[in-house]
Amino acid sequence: MTIRTCVLTLSLVLAAACASSERSIDRVWADLEVEADRSTPLADPDARAEEAIAERADEARRIAKSGELKSGRDHLRAAVLLAESKSPADWMLAAELGRQAMELGEPLGLRVAAEAIDKDLVHQGLPQRFGTQFTWDEARATWRLHPIDPATTDAERAAMSVPSYAELIAAEFALNERAAGKP
């Protein structure tokens, strides 16, 4: 093997290694985007969609644990993929990756962290802190903002890129207007 061939081979290997985290998390992210385009807004995922969510979370967890995430965008995308999982362990990792995304210059990471934290609290039957979780009340056929811990302030919500309590109540109203087919 000539020196030129060695240098060319090494260059290709290094270029592939540098791009691998972006390609792998971007590939999983692209799958989420395709799924989102196919799904009905506000509808519960069917069994096929649930399986796809679990597979994307598995892949995002693997990518995160391998150290392949480098940029704020990489961390944000992995956090989103993990936050949609049904696993509390994934939610805690999503919250951590969301915080890291923010530290790396991606401010939306805090919003994802807030969603993962709230999702875990709701799962435990506790009031959420930030107000990111809404549930469908079958008996009333309405969306309800899951109870919020009254000790959480609007300033704390704002610090996590979450709307104020008044804006959350307005969002609940808007969801119900939309569900009722009103413009």
N, CA, C and O of each residue as an XYZ file, in Angstrom:
732
protein
N       0.850     -1.167      0.000
C       0.000      0.000      0.000
C       0.900      1.235      0.000
O       1.839      1.333      0.789
N       0.608      2.144     -0.869
C       1.427      3.351     -0.953
C       1.035      4.326      0.149
O      -0.018      4.187      0.770
N       1.891      5.307      0.381
C       1.612      6.320      1.395
C       0.362      7.103      1.000
O      -0.472      7.433      1.843
N       0.248      7.390     -0.280
C      -0.930      8.133     -0.746
C      -2.205      7.341     -0.460
O      -3.200      7.918     -0.020
N      -2.191      6.047     -0.699
C      -3.357      5.195     -0.437
C      -3.659      5.158      1.046
O      -4.825      5.193      1.439
N      -2.622      5.087      1.885
C      -2.809      5.088      3.339
C      -3.448      6.400      3.797
O      -4.382      6.393      4.599
N      -2.945      7.514      3.289
C      -3.476      8.821      3.666
C      -4.923      8.949      3.207
O      -5.772      9.427      3.960
N      -5.208      8.529      1.989
C      -6.569      8.595      1.466
C      -7.510      7.715      2.296
O      -8.613      8.136      2.641
N      -7.076      6.509      2.609
C      -7.890      5.601      3.419
C      -8.141      6.183      4.802
O      -9.267      6.158      5.298
N      -7.086      6.707      5.422
C      -7.218      7.309      6.748
C      -8.158      8.516      6.697
O      -8.971      8.701      7.602
N      -8.059      9.320      5.675
C      -8.935     10.488      5.519
C     -10.391     10.064      5.414
O     -11.266     10.671      6.030
N     -10.648      9.030      4.639
C     -12.019      8.536      4.485
C     -12.567      7.975      5.792
O     -13.727      8.205      6.133
N     -11.737      7.243      6.518
C     -12.159      6.680      7.800
C     -12.457      7.799      8.794
O     -13.463      7.748      9.500
N     -11.590      8.806      8.852
C     -11.809      9.924      9.772
C     -13.051     10.716      9.394
O     -13.813     11.118     10.273
N     -13.266     10.946      8.125
C     -14.458     11.676      7.681
C     -15.720     10.906      8.036
O     -16.708     11.492      8.477
N     -15.687      9.615      7.846
C     -16.851      8.782      8.190
C     -17.097      8.805      9.690
O     -18.248      8.864     10.123
N     -16.056      8.760     10.480
C     -16.206      8.777     11.942
C     -16.779     10.102     12.411
O     -17.624     10.131     13.305
N     -16.329     11.199     11.818
C     -16.820     12.515     12.214
C     -18.290     12.692     11.869
O     -19.016     13.369     12.597
N     -18.733     12.104     10.786
C     -20.113     12.266     10.348
C     -21.047     11.209     10.914
O     -22.264     11.333     10.772
N     -20.514     10.174     11.550
C     -21.353      9.045     11.953
C     -22.440      9.419     12.947
O     -23.574      8.962     12.803
N     -22.131     10.245     13.964
C     -23.167     10.578     14.941
C     -24.283     11.354     14.272
O     -25.460     11.122     14.545
N     -23.917     12.271     13.401
C     -24.934     13.058     12.731
C     -25.778     12.171     11.830
O     -27.003     12.290     11.794
N     -25.122     11.296     11.116
C     -25.880     10.424     10.234
C     -26.778      9.483     11.007
O     -27.929      9.285     10.618
N     -26.292      8.897     12.087
C     -27.113      7.915     12.793
C     -28.278      8.577     13.528
O     -29.396      8.067     13.450
N     -28.070      9.688     14.238
C     -29.183     10.330     14.928
C     -30.099     10.998     13.909
O     -31.314     11.040     14.102
N     -29.529     11.518     12.829
C     -30.362     12.120     11.788
C     -31.225     11.069     11.091
O     -32.354     11.354     10.691
N     -30.699      9.868     10.949
C     -31.465      8.785     10.328
C     -32.670      8.434     11.192
O     -33.776      8.259     10.680
N     -32.458      8.332     12.486
C     -33.553      8.006     13.408
C     -34.551      9.163     13.435
O     -35.763      8.945     13.464
N     -34.040     10.385     13.426
C     -34.894     11.571     13.404
C     -35.751     11.594     12.136
O     -36.937     11.918     12.190
N     -35.152     11.254     11.012
C     -35.900     11.226      9.746
C     -37.044     10.225      9.824
O     -38.122     10.470      9.284
N     -36.814      9.104     10.492
C     -37.878      8.114     10.674
C     -39.027      8.716     11.488
O     -40.194      8.482     11.173
N     -38.707      9.485     12.527
C     -39.735     10.151     13.331
C     -40.527     11.133     12.463
O     -41.752     11.200     12.560
N     -39.833     11.888     11.622
C     -40.517     12.855     10.767
C     -41.476     12.170      9.792
O     -42.577     12.665      9.553
N     -41.062     11.042      9.235
C     -41.934     10.291      8.330
C     -43.164      9.809      9.089
O     -44.287      9.928      8.599
N     -42.956      9.271     10.275
C     -44.064      8.792     11.107
C     -45.013      9.936     11.447
O     -46.231      9.761     11.405
N     -44.471     11.102     11.784
C     -45.302     12.257     12.132
C     -46.144     12.702     10.940
O     -47.302     13.087     11.104
N     -45.568     12.650      9.752
C     -46.314     13.026      8.543
C     -47.489     12.083      8.289
O     -48.515     12.500      7.752
N     -47.341     10.818      8.673
C     -48.379      9.817      8.440
C     -49.451      9.776      9.515
O     -50.545      9.267      9.273
N     -49.160     10.302     10.695
C     -50.082     10.152     11.821
C     -51.107     11.280     11.860
O     -50.921     12.348     11.276
N     -52.189     11.002     12.566
C     -53.237     11.991     12.776
C     -52.889     12.799     14.024
O     -52.602     12.222     15.073
N     -52.910     14.129     13.923
C     -52.594     14.944     15.104
C     -53.539     14.624     16.271
O     -54.741     14.441     16.075
N     -52.987     14.563     17.468
C     -53.691     14.321     18.723
C     -54.254     12.910     18.862
O     -54.934     12.618     19.846
N     -53.987     12.039     17.909
C     -54.482     10.654     18.008
C     -53.480      9.804     18.784
O     -52.270     10.013     18.702
N     -54.009      8.841     19.539
C     -53.130      7.911     20.231
C     -52.447      7.010     19.204
O     -53.071      6.614     18.219
N     -51.173      6.684     19.423
C     -50.468      5.819     18.468
C     -51.042      4.400     18.472
O     -51.431      3.876     19.516
N     -51.088      3.797     17.292
C     -51.524      2.403     17.206
C     -50.341      1.496     17.535
O     -49.248      1.977     17.833
N     -50.564      0.181     17.481
C     -49.526     -0.784     17.874
C     -48.274     -0.639     17.010
O     -47.158     -0.725     17.521
N     -48.449     -0.421     15.713
C     -47.299     -0.260     14.823
C     -46.503      0.993     15.187
O     -45.272      0.978     15.204
N     -47.218      2.066     15.474
C     -46.539      3.311     15.853
C     -45.832      3.157     17.204
O     -44.729      3.672     17.386
N     -46.460      2.456     18.144
C     -45.836      2.212     19.447
C     -44.536      1.432     19.287
O     -43.543      1.719     19.955
N     -44.553      0.452     18.402
C     -43.341     -0.336     18.142
C     -42.247      0.539     17.534
O     -41.077      0.423     17.900
N     -42.629      1.414     16.605
C     -41.660      2.318     15.984
C     -41.078      3.282     17.018
O     -39.883      3.576     16.993
N     -41.923      3.771     17.924
C     -41.452      4.660     18.995
C     -40.408      3.941     19.843
O     -39.353      4.498     20.147
N     -40.709      2.701     20.223
C     -39.779      1.919     21.050
C     -38.463      1.668     20.316
O     -37.393      1.754     20.919
N     -38.532      1.362     19.027
C     -37.314      1.119     18.248
C     -36.473      2.384     18.142
O     -35.249      2.334     18.269
N     -37.133      3.525     17.907
C     -36.383      4.790     17.820
C     -35.739      5.120     19.171
O     -34.605      5.596     19.220
N     -36.458      4.869     20.257
C     -35.891      5.127     21.591
C     -34.692      4.218     21.839
O     -33.674      4.666     22.367
N     -34.803      2.945     21.463
C     -33.671      2.021     21.625
C     -32.445      2.530     20.877
O     -31.329      2.522     21.398
N     -32.675      2.969     19.653
C     -31.562      3.453     18.832
C     -30.987      4.752     19.406
O     -29.768      4.915     19.457
N     -31.849      5.673     19.834
C     -31.376      6.930     20.427
C     -30.580      6.654     21.705
O     -29.556      7.293     21.948
N     -31.046      5.711     22.517
C     -30.333      5.343     23.742
C     -28.960      4.775     23.396
O     -27.962      5.124     24.028
N     -28.910      3.906     22.402
C     -27.638      3.315     21.986
C     -26.672      4.410     21.511
O     -25.500      4.418     21.887
N     -27.169      5.320     20.693
C     -26.339      6.398     20.159
C     -25.836      7.288     21.304
O     -24.666      7.669     21.333
N     -26.720      7.612     22.236
C     -26.327      8.463     23.372
C     -25.273      7.784     24.228
O     -24.286      8.408     24.618
N     -25.478      6.506     24.521
C     -24.535      5.782     25.382
C     -23.198      5.543     24.703
O     -22.183      5.370     25.379
N     -23.181      5.531     23.374
C     -21.931      5.297     22.651
C     -21.049      6.544     22.593
O     -19.887      6.475     22.192
N     -21.612      7.681     22.996
C     -20.844      8.922     22.953
C     -20.835      9.577     21.585
O     -20.032     10.476     21.332
N     -21.718      9.139     20.702
C     -21.741      9.677     19.339
C     -22.388     11.056     19.244
O     -22.192     11.751     18.248
N     -23.149     11.466     20.246
C     -23.804     12.776     20.197
C     -22.767     13.861     20.449
O     -22.050     13.830     21.449
N     -22.698     14.802     19.549
C     -21.690     15.858     19.682
C     -22.315     17.246     19.798
O     -21.939     18.016     20.683
N     -23.242     17.572     18.941
C     -23.782     18.933     18.881
C     -25.034     19.067     19.742
O     -25.608     18.078     20.199
N     -25.437     20.318     19.949
C     -26.688     20.564     20.643
C     -27.860     19.951     19.898
O     -28.787     19.418     20.508
N     -27.811     20.030     18.572
C     -28.876     19.445     17.752
C     -28.933     17.936     17.928
O     -30.020     17.369     18.040
N     -27.787     17.279     17.954
C     -27.752     15.821     18.177
C     -28.402     15.477     19.515
O     -29.226     14.567     19.602
N     -28.020     16.216     20.555
C     -28.561     15.962     21.893
C     -30.068     16.219     21.932
O     -30.821     15.449     22.529
N     -30.499     17.304     21.295
C     -31.927     17.622     21.257
C     -32.713     16.517     20.561
O     -33.744     16.074     21.067
N     -32.237     16.078     19.422
C     -32.951     15.038     18.677
C     -33.030     13.740     19.475
O     -34.079     13.097     19.505
N     -31.949     13.357     20.112
C     -31.970     12.141     20.933
C     -32.931     12.320     22.104
O     -33.655     11.389     22.457
N     -32.946     13.504     22.710
C     -33.850     13.768     23.832
C     -35.307     13.643     23.405
O     -36.113     13.042     24.116
N     -35.648     14.199     22.260
C     -37.023     14.107     21.763
C     -37.404     12.657     21.514
O     -38.491     12.224     21.894
N     -36.526     11.914     20.884
C     -36.797     10.503     20.590
C     -37.012      9.696     21.865
O     -37.863      8.808     21.902
N     -36.249     10.000     22.904
C     -36.391      9.292     24.179
C     -37.609      9.771     24.968
O     -38.230      8.985     25.683
N     -37.950     11.040     24.846
C     -39.094     11.576     25.590
C     -40.409     10.971     25.117
O     -41.369     10.911     25.885
N     -40.467     10.525     23.873
C     -41.730      9.935     23.403
C     -41.857      8.457     23.777
O     -42.889      7.838     23.516
N     -40.824      7.895     24.380
C     -40.842      6.504     24.833
C     -41.834      6.316     25.978
O     -42.325      7.287     26.554
N     -42.119      5.069     26.297
C     -42.973      4.754     27.448
C     -42.155      4.368     28.673
O     -42.723      3.979     29.693
N     -40.850      4.468     28.592
C     -39.967      4.036     29.672
C     -39.514      5.203     30.545
O     -38.924      6.158     30.040
N     -39.785      5.135     31.856
C     -39.304      6.191     32.757
C     -37.786      6.389     32.702
O     -37.309      7.514     32.854
N     -37.027      5.324     32.488
C     -35.569      5.473     32.374
C     -35.217      6.321     31.148
O     -34.285      7.124     31.191
N     -35.957      6.140     30.070
C     -35.734      6.945     28.867
C     -36.078      8.404     29.121
O     -35.407      9.295     28.599
N     -37.109      8.663     29.912
C     -37.493     10.043     30.201
C     -36.411     10.758     30.981
O     -36.138     11.933     30.737
N     -35.790     10.053     31.922
C     -34.725     10.686     32.704
C     -33.505     10.971     31.826
O     -32.858     12.008     31.970
N     -33.197     10.045     30.920
C     -32.104     10.289     29.979
C     -32.472     11.436     29.040
O     -31.620     12.258     28.704
N     -33.728     11.495     28.615
C     -34.186     12.594     27.750
C     -34.014     13.933     28.452
O     -33.585     14.908     27.834
N     -34.347     13.988     29.748
C     -34.189     15.234     30.507
C     -32.719     15.646     30.569
O     -32.390     16.821     30.405
N     -31.848     14.683     30.804
C     -30.409     14.982     30.866
C     -29.890     15.443     29.505
O     -29.145     16.420     29.421
N     -30.281     14.744     28.448
C     -29.832     15.135     27.107
C     -30.399     16.497     26.707
O     -29.741     17.272     26.013
N     -31.626     16.780     27.150
C     -32.206     18.096     26.882
C     -31.399     19.210     27.543
O     -31.157     20.259     26.946
N     -30.989     18.964     28.782
C     -30.142     19.956     29.481
C     -28.797     20.123     28.769
O     -28.296     21.238     28.616
N     -28.225     19.004     28.342
C     -26.950     19.071     27.620
C     -27.120     19.798     26.286
O     -26.234     20.541     25.865
N     -28.245     19.586     25.630
C     -28.510     20.288     24.369
C     -28.492     21.792     24.598
O     -27.920     22.544     23.809
N     -29.121     22.221     25.681
C     -29.143     23.645     26.009
C     -27.733     24.159     26.257
O     -27.358     25.224     25.766
N     -26.955     23.402     27.020
C     -25.573     23.801     27.303
C     -24.744     23.905     26.031
O     -23.772     24.659     25.976
N     -25.134     23.142     25.004
C     -24.417     23.164     23.730
C     -25.050     24.139     22.739
O     -24.748     24.107     21.546
N     -25.932     25.009     23.245
C     -26.477     26.070     22.405
C     -27.831     25.798     21.792
O     -28.252     26.547     20.911
N     -28.530     24.765     22.213
C     -29.854     24.443     21.664
C     -30.902     24.692     22.750
O     -31.194     23.790     23.536
N     -31.480     25.910     22.810
C     -32.382     26.263     23.907
C     -33.648     25.408     23.989
O     -34.230     25.301     25.068
N     -34.086     24.808     22.911
C     -35.270     23.944     22.965
C     -35.030     22.691     23.808
O     -35.974     21.986     24.163
N     -33.780     22.422     24.122
C     -33.462     21.274     24.956
C     -34.142     21.350     26.311
O     -34.547     20.324     26.858
N     -34.272     22.557     26.863
C     -34.924     22.698     28.167
C     -36.404     22.357     28.091
O     -36.961     21.786     29.028
N     -37.036     22.701     26.991
C     -38.458     22.357     26.823
C     -38.623     20.833     26.807
O     -39.537     20.298     27.436
N     -37.746     20.146     26.095
C     -37.811     18.686     26.049
C     -37.540     18.110     27.441
O     -38.188     17.149     27.854
N     -36.592     18.692     28.156
C     -36.314     18.236     29.521
C     -37.558     18.403     30.395
O     -37.891     17.510     31.173
N     -38.244     19.538     30.272
C     -39.467     19.777     31.047
C     -40.535     18.734     30.711
O     -41.214     18.223     31.601
N     -40.675     18.426     29.436
C     -41.669     17.423     29.027
C     -41.339     16.053     29.604
O     -42.230     15.347     30.077
N     -40.080     15.676     29.569
C     -39.683     14.371     30.104
C     -39.903     14.307     31.617
O     -40.366     13.291     32.135
N     -39.574     15.382     32.320
C     -39.780     15.435     33.779
C     -41.270     15.332     34.092
O     -41.676     14.560     34.960
N     -42.087     16.121     33.376
C     -43.534     16.076     33.607
C     -44.113     14.703     33.283
O     -44.968     14.196     34.010
N     -43.653     14.113     32.206
C     -44.162     12.794     31.816
C     -43.888     11.774     32.922
O     -44.740     10.939     33.227
N     -42.721     11.844     33.508
C     -42.378     10.924     34.593
C     -43.263     11.166     35.817
O     -43.736     10.212     36.434
N     -43.486     12.414     36.168
C     -44.337     12.728     37.315
C     -45.773     12.249     37.098
O     -46.383     11.673     37.998
N     -46.304     12.488     35.909
C     -47.664     12.044     35.581
C     -47.741     10.525     35.674
O     -48.703      9.976     36.212
N     -46.732      9.854     35.151
C     -46.675      8.387     35.204
C     -46.724      7.881     36.656
O     -47.293      6.826     36.934
N     -46.129      8.637     37.561
C     -46.116      8.267     38.979
C     -47.409      8.664     39.709
O     -47.574      8.387     40.897
N     -48.325      9.320     38.971
C     -49.570      9.763     39.591
C     -49.417     11.047     40.383
O     -50.250     11.357     41.234
N     -48.360     11.796     40.111
C     -48.081     13.047     40.816
C     -48.411     14.244     39.934
O     -48.502     14.103     38.715
N     -48.592     15.420     40.533
C     -48.786     16.615     39.708
C     -47.519     16.914     38.908
O     -46.404     16.732     39.396
N     -47.706     17.367     37.694
C     -46.551     17.755     36.884
C     -46.030     19.104     37.368
O     -46.748     19.854     38.030
N     -44.799     19.399     37.039
C     -44.209     20.672     37.466
C     -44.476     21.794     36.479
O     -44.848     22.898     36.876
N     -44.289     21.517     35.198
C     -44.239     22.602     34.222
C     -45.517     22.799     33.418
O     -45.781     23.906     32.949
N     -46.305     21.761     33.251
C     -47.555     21.907     32.507
C     -47.462     21.495     31.052
O     -48.117     22.088     30.195
N     -46.667     20.499     30.769
C     -46.508     20.057     29.382
C     -47.419     18.891     29.012
O     -47.503     18.521     27.841
N     -48.105     18.303     30.003
C     -48.876     17.078     29.746
C     -50.385     17.329     29.835
O     -50.904     17.811     30.842
N     -51.052     16.987     28.756
C     -52.501     17.045     28.679
C     -53.015     15.618     28.531
O     -52.351     14.777     27.924
N     -54.188     15.344     29.081
C     -54.785     14.021     28.954
C     -56.196     14.164     28.411
O     -56.854     15.187     28.601
N     -56.642     13.129     27.738
C     -57.994     13.104     27.185
C     -58.934     12.562     28.251
O     -58.743     11.451     28.744
N     -59.951     13.346     28.608
C     -60.969     12.928     29.569
C     -62.109     12.312     28.766
O     -62.941     13.019     28.196
N     -62.130     10.998     28.733
C     -63.108     10.263     27.924
C     -64.533     10.590     28.343
O     -65.400     10.772     27.488
N     -64.788     10.669     29.642
C     -66.145     10.916     30.145
C     -66.684     12.273     29.687
O     -67.866     12.406     29.369
N     -65.824     13.256     29.657
C     -66.244     14.609     29.250
C     -65.929     14.918     27.795
O     -66.333     15.953     27.264
N     -65.208     14.012     27.162
C     -64.771     14.210     25.776
C     -64.051     15.547     25.621
O     -64.328     16.326     24.709
N     -63.114     15.785     26.547
C     -62.328     17.024     26.509
C     -60.884     16.740     26.886
O     -60.569     15.745     27.539
N     -60.023     17.641     26.455
C     -58.628     17.625     26.880
C     -58.533     18.315     28.218
O     -59.201     19.322     28.455
N     -57.709     17.781     29.089
C     -57.495     18.361     30.400
C     -55.995     18.516     30.627
O     -55.210     17.612     30.342
N     -55.621     19.660     31.137
C     -54.251     19.858     31.570
C     -54.077     19.015     32.820
O     -54.791     19.200     33.805
N     -53.127     18.090     32.780
C     -52.895     17.259     33.962
C     -52.562     18.188     35.131
O     -51.898     19.204     34.931
N     -53.008     17.861     36.344
C     -52.751     18.748     37.489
C     -51.278     19.174     37.591
O     -50.354     18.400     37.341
N     -51.116     20.427     37.966
C     -49.784     21.028     38.067
C     -49.469     21.313     39.533
O     -50.329     21.755     40.295
N     -48.237     21.055     39.905
C     -47.761     21.372     41.251
C     -47.859     22.892     41.429
O     -47.203     23.635     40.700
N     -48.662     23.361     42.379
C     -48.845     24.809     42.546
C     -47.579     25.528     43.015
O     -47.506     26.755     42.951
N     -46.598     24.784     43.479
C     -45.354     25.420     43.927
C     -44.473     25.860     42.754
O     -43.551     26.656     42.934
N     -44.755     25.346     41.561
C     -43.967     25.733     40.388
C     -44.460     27.087     39.891
O     -45.656     27.284     39.675
N     -43.537     28.002     39.717
C     -43.892     29.368     39.315
C     -43.807     29.537     37.802
O     -43.204     28.729     37.096
N     -44.432     30.614     37.330
C     -44.323     30.949     35.906
C     -42.872     31.256     35.531
O     -42.456     31.001     34.400
N     -42.111     31.798     36.464
C     -40.694     32.072     36.202
C     -39.935     30.759     35.967
O     -39.076     30.683     35.089
N     -40.258     29.732     36.753
C     -39.620     28.426     36.554
C     -40.042     27.822     35.217
O     -39.232     27.218     34.514
N     -41.324     27.993     34.873
C     -41.780     27.501     33.572
C     -41.056     28.233     32.444
O     -40.594     27.610     31.487
N     -40.963     29.540     32.560
C     -40.287     30.332     31.528
C     -38.822     29.908     31.380
O     -38.293     29.860     30.269
N     -38.177     29.603     32.502
C     -36.773     29.167     32.458
C     -36.617     27.860     31.693
O     -35.533     27.556     31.195
N     -37.695     27.084     31.598
C     -37.673     25.803     30.872
C     -38.356     25.921     29.511
O     -38.659     24.909     28.880
N     -38.599     27.151     29.058
C     -39.244     27.426     27.765
C     -40.672     26.878     27.686
O     -41.123     26.421     26.635
N     -41.367     26.934     28.818
C     -42.756     26.493     28.892
C     -43.616     27.736     29.129
O     -43.215     28.632     29.872
N     -44.793     27.796     28.505
C     -45.669     28.963     28.697
C     -46.124     29.130     30.145
O     -46.006     28.221     30.966
N     -46.639     30.306     30.424
C     -47.164     30.604     31.766
C     -48.406     29.749     32.034
O     -48.970     29.145     31.122
N     -48.814     29.713     33.293
C     -50.009     28.951     33.673
C     -51.229     29.453     32.886
O     -52.010     28.647     32.383
N     -51.395     30.766     32.779
C     -52.529     31.332     32.038
C     -52.495     30.877     30.575
O     -53.533     30.556     29.997
N     -51.304     30.851     29.983
C     -51.184     30.392     28.587
C     -51.489     28.898     28.460
O     -52.029     28.463     27.443
N     -51.149     28.116     29.479
C     -51.463     26.686     29.458
C     -52.971     26.460     29.515
O     -53.496     25.587     28.824
N     -53.661     27.237     30.329
C     -55.124     27.136     30.408
C     -55.731     27.530     29.065
O     -56.682     26.899     28.603
N     -55.188     28.566     28.443
C     -55.675     28.978     27.119
C     -55.413     27.872     26.092
O     -56.228     27.655     25.195
N     -54.285     27.175     26.219
C     -53.977     26.069     25.302
C     -54.968     24.926     25.492
O     -55.391     24.300     24.520
N     -55.337     24.654     26.738
C     -56.342     23.619     27.008
C     -57.663     23.991     26.324
O     -58.299     23.149     25.690
N     -58.058     25.229     26.456
C     -59.283     25.709     25.817
C     -59.186     25.556     24.299
O     -60.129     25.090     23.658
N     -58.047     25.948     23.727
C     -57.856     25.848     22.274
C     -57.890     24.392     21.796
O     -58.456     24.101     20.742
N     -57.293     23.484     22.560
C     -57.343     22.065     22.207
C     -58.784     21.572     22.165
O     -59.165     20.815     21.272
N     -59.574     22.004     23.128
C     -60.965     21.568     23.176
C     -61.798     22.197     22.068
O     -62.717     21.564     21.546
N     -61.492     23.410     21.713
C     -62.158     24.043     20.574
C     -61.842     23.267     19.291
O     -62.723     22.995     18.475
N     -60.575     22.922     19.138
C     -60.139     22.170     17.965
C     -60.773     20.779     17.938
O     -61.213     20.311     16.888
N     -60.819     20.117     19.107
C     -61.421     18.780     19.188
C     -62.903     18.832     18.866
O     -63.454     17.870     18.331
N     -63.559     19.947     19.187
C     -64.986     20.103     18.921
C     -65.239     20.545     17.483
O     -66.388     20.693     17.067
N     -64.161     20.754     16.724
C     -64.299     21.156     15.330
C     -64.581     22.617     15.134
O     -65.011     23.029     14.057
N     -64.345     23.414     16.160
C     -64.562     24.868     16.044
C     -63.278     25.509     15.540
O     -62.179     25.090     15.903
N     -63.426     26.524     14.704
C     -62.215     27.194     14.158
C     -61.462     27.991     15.173
O     -60.440     28.595     14.848
